[in-house]
């Protein structure tokens, strides 16, 4: 279950960043010369749903992986600036915050 929730978190972090790109492009078109709101109408709700999904998955992974409160808080704040979820996900992966602890060796010789 931990691995599945962690994989969903990674997917949500990537998808949230992609939806940011779509929303920013939609806003550029909306407020630029074409003045077309279609991009914002499409990517706005998608980004909103992914934003919420990312937040929920941060809380789930933080609990399952026993992250410190500060780490979980930073992960949640990273949903606000564009593309920061990607930065956090890579940082967490490098720090081992998304990996399972290695299982103890079963055929190790007894000590003593």
C-alpha positions as CSV (number, residue, x, y, z in Angstrom):
1,X,0.0,0.0,0.0
2,X,2.8,2.4,0.8
3,X,4.4,1.9,-2.6
4,X,1.1,2.5,-4.4
5,X,0.4,5.7,-2.5
6,X,4.0,6.9,-3.1
7,X,3.7,6.2,-6.8
8,X,0.4,8.1,-6.9
9,X,2.1,11.0,-5.1
10,X,4.9,11.1,-7.7
11,X,2.4,11.0,-10.6
12,X,0.3,13.8,-8.9
13,X,3.5,15.9,-8.5
14,X,4.3,15.6,-12.2
15,X,0.7,16.0,-13.3
16,X,0.3,19.1,-11.1
17,X,3.4,20.7,-12.7
18,X,2.1,19.9,-16.2
19,X,-1.3,21.3,-15.4
20,X,0.5,24.5,-14.2
21,X,2.2,24.8,-17.6
22,X,-1.2,24.4,-19.3
23,X,-2.8,26.9,-17.0
24,X,0.0,29.4,-17.5
25,X,-0.3,29.0,-21.3
26,X,-4.0,29.5,-21.0
27,X,-3.6,32.6,-19.0
28,X,-1.1,34.0,-21.5
29,X,-3.6,33.4,-24.3
30,X,-6.5,34.9,-22.2
31,X,-4.6,38.1,-21.3
32,X,-2.6,38.3,-24.5
33,X,-3.6,39.5,-28.0
34,X,-6.0,36.6,-28.8
35,X,-8.0,37.2,-25.7
36,X,-9.4,33.6,-25.7
37,X,-10.5,32.1,-22.3
38,X,-10.7,28.5,-23.5
39,X,-7.3,27.5,-22.1
40,X,-8.2,28.8,-18.6
41,X,-11.6,27.2,-18.8
42,X,-10.0,23.8,-19.6
43,X,-6.8,23.9,-17.5
44,X,-8.3,25.8,-14.5
45,X,-10.5,22.9,-13.2
46,X,-7.9,20.3,-14.1
47,X,-5.2,22.2,-12.2
48,X,-7.5,22.7,-9.3
49,X,-8.3,19.0,-9.0
50,X,-4.7,18.0,-9.3
51,X,-3.7,20.7,-6.7
52,X,-6.2,19.1,-4.3
53,X,-5.1,15.5,-5.2
54,X,-1.4,16.5,-4.6
55,X,-2.3,18.0,-1.2
56,X,-4.2,14.9,-0.1
57,X,-1.4,12.6,-1.3
58,X,1.3,14.7,0.5
59,X,-0.6,14.1,3.7
60,X,-1.0,10.4,3.0
61,X,2.7,9.9,2.1
62,X,3.8,12.0,5.0
63,X,1.9,9.8,7.4
64,X,2.9,6.5,5.8
65,X,6.5,7.4,5.4
66,X,6.7,9.3,8.7
67,X,7.9,12.6,7.4
68,X,8.8,15.3,9.8
69,X,6.1,18.1,10.0
70,X,8.5,20.5,8.4
71,X,9.0,18.2,5.4
72,X,5.2,17.8,4.9
73,X,4.7,21.5,5.2
74,X,7.3,22.3,2.6
75,X,5.7,19.6,0.3
76,X,2.3,21.3,0.7
77,X,3.7,24.8,0.1
78,X,5.4,23.5,-3.1
79,X,2.0,23.1,-4.7
80,X,1.6,26.9,-4.9
81,X,4.6,28.1,-7.1
82,X,4.6,26.7,-10.6
83,X,6.7,23.5,-11.0
84,X,7.8,23.4,-7.4
85,X,6.2,20.0,-7.0
86,X,8.8,18.6,-9.4
87,X,11.6,20.1,-7.4
88,X,10.3,18.7,-4.1
89,X,9.7,15.2,-5.6
90,X,13.3,15.0,-6.9
91,X,14.6,16.4,-3.6
92,X,12.6,13.8,-1.6
93,X,13.7,11.0,-3.9
94,X,17.4,11.9,-3.5
95,X,17.0,12.1,0.3
96,X,15.3,8.6,0.4
97,X,12.0,10.0,1.6
98,X,10.1,8.1,-1.0
99,X,12.0,4.8,-0.8
100,X,11.2,1.8,1.4
101,X,13.8,0.8,3.9
102,X,15.8,-2.2,2.8
103,X,14.5,-5.5,4.2
104,X,16.9,-7.3,6.6
105,X,18.9,-10.1,5.1
106,X,17.3,-13.5,5.9
107,X,20.2,-15.8,5.5
108,X,22.7,-13.8,7.6
109,X,24.7,-15.9,10.0
110,X,23.8,-15.5,13.6
111,X,26.1,-13.3,15.6
112,X,27.6,-14.7,18.8
